[in-house]
């Protein structure tokens, strides 16, 4: 079985061209970057968020995750719940449900008190592309494989990515 040592792209990883990125070239621990893209999140009820001030978090084996500032989010159909989870890097995550449909579904998360090194995420929220329609510029984002991860997959992001069958050991 192959084990990632953090020093190079594994032999099974897709080879990117000049306009693409490999998730295997991303760092571990994750890195926060400012995004220059228009980031929009929508539902069948309309626009939920839009910003040119998103943060992008990249981490080995996962597609980027985009976080939007609270000030860019219309919370009409969003409600915070008591559910939480733990990230070894970012700390305790809080969750939001989307309430605009027939059933409520977890649609986003935030780090209200992030761990050291990830303080920039305070005041930002990310959304699951598999639940809401998420866009980078005009491209509709695809959801990262699996049910837990919230990565934003675009035509420029190559894998394979964490979350699919056979990736639990990454």
N, C-alpha and C positions, 0 to 999 in steps of 0.2 A: 504494500500500500504506500502511495506517495504521501509525504508530509511536507508542508510548506515551511521553508526555513527563512522566508522573508528577504532573500537575497536576489532572487531572479524569478522571472515569469516561468511557471511550470510548463513541461513539455506538451500538455494537453490544452493549453490556453490558445485562444484565437489570436492571430497576429494582426495588430491594427495597422491601418494605413495612416497617412499624415493627418487626415481629418478625424480619425477615430481615437478612442481611448480604451485600453484594456483595464479591467477591474483589478488585474494582477500587477499593475504598475502603481496602484494606489498604496498609501502608507498604512502601517499599523504601528502605533495607535492612529486613529483617524485624524484627519486635518480639516479645519474649517477654512473655507474660502468665500470671498464675496463673489456673488454671481453678477454677470453683466446681461443676463437674459431677462425677458419679460416672463414672469411666472404668474400663471393664472390657475385658479381652482374653481370648478363650477359643478353644479348638479342640474337635474331636470328643472329645479325651481329657479335657477339663474346663477349669477356670479356670486361666489362666496369670498374670493380673495383675488387681489391683483397687486403686483409690486414689481419694481425694478431694483428693489433693495433686499433681495433674498440672500440667504447664506446657503452654501453648498458644503455638505460634509461628505468627504470621500474616505473610504476604508477598504483595505485589501479584500478582494473576492466579492465585493458588493457594489452595485451601481450607486451613483450619487443619491443623496437625500437632500431635498431642498426645504429650507425652513423660511417661513414668511413672518414678517413682523406682525405683532398683535394689531397694530394700527391699520393694517391693510385688510383685515378680516371682518366680514359681516357675520355676526354671530346669531343671526335670526334663527337659523336651523341647526345650531350647534349647542350642545350642553355638556359641561364637564361631568365626569362620573368619578366614582371612588376607586376605580381599578388603577393599578400601577404595575410597573415592571422595573427591572434593574438592568442597566447597561454597565459593563465593567469599566467603561471609559467615561461615559457621560453622567452616570448616576441614575436617580429615580425619575422615571417617566410618568407623567399624568396623561390621561386620555380624554378625548372628546367624542361624543356620539353625534351622528347626523340624524336629525329628527324630521326631515322633510318628506319622508316616504311613509309607506305603510308600516314598516318596522324600523326601530332604531338600530343603527349599526355603528361600531367603532370606526371613526373616519380619520382621526388625527391624534397627535400626541405632542407633548412639549416637556421641557426640562425646566421646571420652575426654580429649582435650586441646583444647577448643574455642578458637577465635580470640578475640581481645580483643573485649569487648562481648557475648559469648555464653557467658561462664563459668558462668552458671546452668544450662546444659545438662549440665555435668559430673555424672555420677552418675545420668543419666536415659536411658531407652530409648524409642524409638518403634517402632510395629509397622505393617506394611502391612495395611490393611483388606481388600485383595483376596486375602490369604493366610490371615489369621486373622479370626475374628469379633470385631470391635471395636464397643463400645457407648459412647454418651454418654448418661448416665442410662439410659433404657430403649430408646433408639433404636439400631437396628442401623445402623452407619455404612456408607456406600458408598465404594468406592475411587475415587480421583482417576483421570481418564482417563490412558491411557498406562501403560507398564510401569516407568518409572523413579521417578516421583514418588509420595510416600506420604501425600498429603493425605486428610483425613477429611471426606467429603461427607455433610452431613445435609440435612434438608428446609429448614433455615433459611439455607443457603449458596447464593448465586446466582453465575452466571458470565456468559459462558463462562469455562472454566478452562484453564490451561496443561496440556498433555499430550495433548489431542485433536488430530484432524487439522487442519492449517492453523495450528497455534499455535507452531511451532518458532521463529518470529521474535520472540516476546514475551520 
